[in-house]
Amino acid sequence: MKGVILAGGLGTRLRPLTNITNKHLLPLYDKPMIFYPINTLVGAGITEVMIVTGGSSAGDFLRLLGDGSQFGLRILNYAYQVREGGIAEAIGLTSAFVGGDRFVVILGDNILEGSIRPYVEAFERQAGGARILLKEVPNPRDYGVAELDGSRVVSIQEKPAEPRSSHAVIGVYMYDGFAFDFISRLQPSARGELEVTDLNNAYLERGLLQADVLEGWWSDAGSSIDGYLEANVRVAELSRRSACGGTAG
């Protein structure tokens, strides 16, 4: 199993903080934001990772992270996304790295309280296809929303006016090697990007998309200044609890 962290984008929703750097290099409590998704993958037993980034701060990732050995990674590779081509396009840039393996994708600003190891292990037992993580939210109209039948995904609606459930699709996706075939056939959306929802729907249409509902809290630290602040507060609280001998999850 390999890991992919998507850490590109312009970070427009966090300006002016991101006027001079990539949002994933901003501090999240006492560490750069990018440390958290790396540790999430390592905690799931994944030691071969590729980071996809872009813009003028790309070299800063190499200076900060080096070869990844400080995190326990065996391999840390980098890819450069030239333009704002969407999440699915960014995933497509990792095809040579992933090869025919299964892989886990995490958005670099998605911060999770607990381990994703149980979900990764469930994906390893899955015959094939894809698996996504969901979280119940009070405002599903702001997200992609999944309708479930057990662990099988029945539908995904993007920011629906009338959500069929309260399960938001968060930024953790697991795919088999067919993902790259599907990506090669995607058409750009109205905003000119290859959308990850379209990739997930390619699996859904073939009955190959499963889901798990995430336990513990989840923060989209790059969604807004308020989201960034909330993530800082939650990570600080968790760190202090751990320092006092408490447990998380």
N, C-alpha and C positions, 0 to 999 in steps of 0.2 A: 504494500500500500504506500502510495506517495502522497505528498501534501502540496497544495498550491495556495499561496496567499496573494490576494489581489490588493495592491497598495498603490494604485495609480490615481487618476482623477485630479481635478483642479482644486477641490475642497472649497468651492465657492460658498457653501453654506456656513463655513467657519471663518470667512473673512471678517476682519483684517488679519486674523491670526495666521492665515495661510498665504498671505501676500508674499512671504519670503521663504516658505518651506512647505513641504508635503505634509498634509494633515497627519499622516501615520507616523511622523517623526515628532509630533507635538508630545509634551509630557502628559501622562495619565497617572496622576498622583506622583509616584517617585520613580517611574520608568517611562521610556518612550513608548508610545502606543503600540508600535510594531512588535514589541516584546511579548505582548499578551497573546496574539494569535499564534506566534511561534510556540510559546509554552503550551497553548491549547493542543496543538498538533503533537508536540513531544509527549505530553501527558496521555495522549491516545496511542502512544507507541510508534509514532511516525517519525523517522529519522532522515528521510530524504525529502527535501523541500525546495520548491522554486518560488521566488517572489517576483511578481510582475509589477513593475512600476513604470513611471514615465515622467515627463517634465524636466525641469532644470535641477531638481534635487536628487535625481536618480543615483548619482555617485555618492551621496551622503549615506545611502543604505549600505553600500559596500564598506565605507569607512566605519560605520557604526557596528555592523554585524559581522564583517569579515567572512570567515569560512563557516560560521555557525557553530563551531565547536564549543563555545561558551554555553550554549543551550543544550548540548548533548546531541547535536545533529551530526550525522555522518556525511551528508552532502547538503550544501546550500548553493543553489544556482540562482541566477538572475535573468529576467527577460525584460525587454523594453517595449512598451506600447507607445507607438509614435503619435497616435491621435486618440481623441475621445471616441473610441469605437464600440464601447459597451462591454458589459461583463462577459458575455459569451465570446466576443472577439478576443478578450484578454485570456480567457481559458484556452482558446484555440492556439495561442502562442506557446503553450506548454506541451504541445503534442510530441515533440521529439524527446523531451524530458520524461514524460509519462510513459511513452511507448504503448505497450499493450496492457499495462497494469491498471488496476483500479486506483482511484485517487479521491482525495478529500479536498474540497475548495472551501476556503474561509475568507470572507471579506475582512480586510485589515482593520476596519474600525468596529467590528462586531466583538464585543467583550462578554464573555460567558463566565458565570460564577463557578460552575461545576465542570467535571470532566465530560468529554464527548466519547470516551472510550467505549461505553456500553452501546452507543449508536453505531460507532465504527465496527464493532464486533458483530452487531446485527447485520450490517451491510456485508461483511465478509461471509456471513452464513447465507445471505440472499443469493439466489441462483444467478442473478445478473440484473442489469438495469440500473436504476438510480434510486437514491434515497435522500430526502430533505428533512430538515428540522423545522419544527413549528413552535410557536409560543402563543398562548392565549393572551390577548391584549384587549384593553377597554375601547380602543379606537381602531377597529379593523379596517375602516374605510380608508385609512392612510397607508395600507400595505397591500401586497399581494395576499389573497386569502385562499386557503385550501379547505375543500370539503372532503371529509374522510368517510370511508367505510372500513372500520377496523384500522389497520395500518395502511390500507390502500388508498391512494388519492383518487377521488372521483372527479374533481374539478379544481382549477385554479383561476381565480378572478383577480385582475389587477385593479386595486383601489375601487371596489364596487360600491355603488350607491346603496345597494341592499345586500350586505354580506350574508352568505349562506352559513357562515360559522364565525367564531372569534379567533380562529387559528391563523396567525400571521406567518408567512414564510420568511424566516430569518436568513442571514447570510452564511449558512453552512450547507454545502451541497456535496453529495457523493455520487460518483459516476463510474461506469465501466468504460472500456476503451471505445465503445460506439459513440461516445459523446462527440468525438472529433468528426465523425461522419455526419452526424446531425448538424453540427455547427457549420460544416462546409455547405450545407443546403439552406441555411437560414437566410432570410431576406432582411435588410435593414428596416427598422421600425420608422414611424413618422418622424422621429427625432434623429434618424440617420445612424442608429446603433443596432448591433446584434444583441438582442435581449435575452437574459438568462431565463425569463419566463417562457419564451418561445422554445428554448432548449428543454426546459422541464416538461413543457407540453408535448414535445416530440416523444418523450418517454411515456407520458401519460396516455397519449393516443394509442400506444402499443401495449398498454396495461402493464408497464414496467416501472412504475413510479410508486415507491413506498415512502412512508413518513413516520417520524416519531415526534411526540410532544416533549419539548425540552423541560427538564426540571431545573429549579433554581432560576435566578434572575439573568436577564440578558439586556445589554445596552447597545444601542447603535450610536456610538460615540461621535460619529461624523454627521449625524442627521441635522444638527442645529447647535447653536451655542448652548441652549438649554440641555440638549442631549449630551453634549460634551461635559457640561458641569455635572449633570446627574451621574455620568459614568465615573468622573473623578471622585465624587462623594461616595459612591458605592464601592469603588475599589479601595478607597482609603479606609472605609469601615471594615471591609473584609480583611485588609492587611492588619489593622489594629486588633481585630478579633483573633487572627492567627497568631499575632505576636503575644497575645495574652493567653494562648493555649486553647482558644475556642476552635470550633470546627465549622466548615462551610459545606453547603450542599443540602 
